[in-house]
């Protein structure tokens, strides 16, 4: 490039240089501090003559494709053109710059000093929130969440009775009834027999019970905590189980799908939820589906959790509530990194309210887990300083990877270890001495 005349440059269509002449990089990790300026300088110089640029003999893999895409190379020299095109063309969709943050709360851990028996149980389920999903929201939230302040951590195995990889129906039924079942089954065992769930068992024992979800109330996860049907798609029958349920409170989307709730008062705002003296209360987040955070849901989940906990507390009875962040799963199914990250961070804002409640109300147990992972999600690259996460996917369906369980408050120590998902049910009853 140094010795060409202007006339000679006119005949140049493309600058093509040997990569190994500048660096011995093997395409894993990143370029060394010495090599990085050499590479970027030579690209810049070629571009200054107004010519397209390529290196030949590059390390041939995703990390190097990502590097060259972001550093001005016009042609990537590869022996895997199909994979390379797929990777580069999806890079923008798979790369998310985060602007939503969860303010990290430092838990007090006073339950470790005072041995207060468990009265209240808050079970938080992030639908599809596997370890990579959690990691993406941690790293996009400047490396910390309230969730990552907690100290008791376990792992659950999630297979259903008819499938290596569970769905949300079988996953939630395992949590709600203590029995693993088949995919698509709601609150019934593998033979299709109705099985008592936590809200039924605990309301018999004098507990108030509730559900909050960013799904419709007839969605698979909330349904398993009040309904008994053989298929998650039987929304009409599931909705008919709602008036027969023992719930004192629910907040969810899907108002248009529910009727006959004569015993329930309707709240119109989170403020009304917090102040209501009703015995049974419903708060609808939408007529049908609930919008995603990226589509303007705002801080509705955390506000509903805060007011829902106030409502249950005002009953002056012990309580059980299941809170679902439903749409992390949607991000996995649609392979949308931004949805996974923002719904995960939004979930942490709800977790914060639960942990703060536990600090203010000794005898409260908080459990945070997921039904399964969605998307075979991984996070190969990103930038901590600018809250950028690049994700990648192996599927548009669920995966069978083990799922973390975080726990906090009275009784939380028995949720550590590695165990089956239905053990969550038995451990909850054990901490309440209720089985
Ligand atoms: Zn799903």
Boltz pocket constraint, residues with backbone or C-beta under 6 A from the ligand:
constraints:
  - pocket:
      binder: B
      contacts: [[A, 128], [A, 168], [A, 329], [A, 330], [A, 333], [A, 374], [A, 398]]
      max_distance: 6.0
